[in-house]
Amino acid sequence: MTRVRPSGTSDTDLVVRLAAPGDHDAVGDLVASAYAEFLLGPDDPYLARLRDSAARAAQAELWVAADGDGELLGTVTICPDGSPWREIARPDEGEFRMLAVSPAAQGRGVGARLVELALERARAEGRRGVVLSSLPQMSAAHRVYARFGFLAVPERDWQPAPGVALRAFRVAL
């Protein structure tokens, strides 16, 4: 567990930790809420995957950021080697997915702290870079990634489903 005080927050510390089983429903709700504007509505088939935080916790590393009162503000899934959640990472790269910040907490440094966590974890594992995939319209997230040095790698853009185009980003460590 790490404690940080993101810029723009109150004096309350932000606690970043692995999600506990009791967090799974709240994490699923948070991710669904954060991604709502990018979905096709309540019947979007991807919504069930976004809500399935228990599967991410079992097959990857599900991290959460909470305020001093325990309210969940954000989450990220870090995808280790062998995880079915890894999509575009090469053997020498880390990968993270489903970075989500509660709409009420956006702009308070929560997303940046979760990106820092993913980079810290990759460095600790001796990775040479970190990759992620993102929808083209997720411009706010792209600005956060750019602050950390992530660059678009168009040769690794891909489509997980018909009509869903994902942009690839990478930062060297």
KAWOPE-V916550 format. One record per helix or strand. SS is the DSSP state (h for helix, s for strand). FROM is the first residue (numbers start at 1). TO is the last residue. If there is no record, write none. Layout:
BEGIN
SS FROM TO
SS FROM TO
END
This chain:
BEGIN
s 2 4
s 14 18
h 21 38
h 46 51
h 53 59
s 61 66
s 72 78
s 93 101
h 103 105
h 110 124
s 129 135
h 139 147
s 151 152
h 154 156
s 158 161
s 164 172
END
